[in-house]
Amino acid sequence: MELASARPLPAASLLWQPRAGAFCLTVICKATFVLEAPEAWLAPEQEPIREADVFGDDPPGTLRCPSDLAPAKARADVVLVGHAYAPGAGRSARSSRASGSARSTRPSR
């Protein structure tokens, strides 16, 4: 089976067997966004679908990017990657709060 994405988003599929004689197909679609509050838009370059875990070296063996391929997930993943800066120019902070929220753009049923 060949999977084609109608949008500029990477897509992949994973065929797996939950038990002998039964087959399932999981479809993965990944979107990368640019976030500049209060707006978000599709990034000009999309992150690829990772077929294997990617490990870093600071410290050695640190999971940098997990594989996007998983047979089944109860819910969608949302992963934010970015930088945070302490309030006030040039000052350091021991800790700082960060938060995020998401809402559906679909009408309520």
Secondary structure, DSSP 4 states (H G I P E B T S, - for coil): -----SSSS-EEEEEEEEETTEEEEEEEE---EEEETTEEEE-SSPPPPPSS-EEEETTEEEEEE--S--S--SS-----------SSTT---S-----------SPP-
